């Protein structure tokens, strides 16, 4: 039987901890022969979990990728998806090794913020290519900027569309910020708010607008209906500036 790490040590609401404990117990009982590791990642592992707004992200390190295992995972999701546990990410150790090269930014986020709930920690065996990580950070920021413009047009500038765009965008931008900080040797493992507050010192960039959107995402503030367009305009302008700032940093580090 896999060794199980207690989930009560996590900084999570009591109801969420209970759900996670029961989920781990079921996995350990039913999947033991097909599983070498069960890992919590994302906001719940990072300390940024917001009740009613955040999801629980699970990585299952499996011994095979059979159709039977996929079908069992589907049944698992049918049972636990209603409890904020999103469809688990199924990977073999070989999948994880390949992802370190192909998706270094995503790999970095999981590596930096994960909690082993059962079995072995799969992340200690791999390293990241700094050049590939730098390129992906730049690409993700530029892609985010282009999507913001395109989907604004697609949403016809409606307030509800702007709200959704901003929240999705800041969620996608934060990993790239962490990736850049990691490459520059700065602390990149703190909570989202702390990371953004240090941007003026670490990257010489005013993060006021990013913090504004993060607070909206966390439910700490909400612009009036007449202010959303101005908020979107500020954010779009600042994301463009940040993308260019990261590009400057990348060009300065490349041979």
KAPE-V158631 format. One record per pair of residues at least 12 apart in sequence whose C-alpha atoms are under 6 Angstrom apart, sorted by sequence separation. I is the first residue (numbers start at 1). J is the second residue. D is the distance in whole Angstrom. If there is no record, write none. Layout:
((I:J:D) (I:J:D))
This chain:
((42:57:6) (41:57:6) (40:57:6) (40:58:5) (39:58:6) (39:59:5) (38:59:6) (38:60:5) (37:61:5) (36:61:6) (35:61:6) (36:62:6) (209:235:6) (35:62:4) (34:62:6) (35:63:6) (56:84:6) (105:133:6) (34:63:5) (55:84:5) (56:85:5) (57:86:6) (59:88:6) (62:91:6) (63:92:6) (104:133:5) (55:85:6) (58:88:5) (59:89:5) (60:90:5) (61:91:5) (62:92:5) (61:92:5) (137:176:5) (167:217:6) (46:113:5) (45:113:6) (41:110:6) (45:114:5) (41:113:6) (41:114:4) (40:114:5) (40:115:5) (39:115:6) (39:116:5) (39:117:6) (38:117:6) (38:118:5) (37:118:6) (37:119:4) (36:119:5) (37:120:5) (141:243:6) (5:117:5) (4:117:6) (5:118:6) (4:118:4) (3:118:5) (3:119:5) (2:119:5))
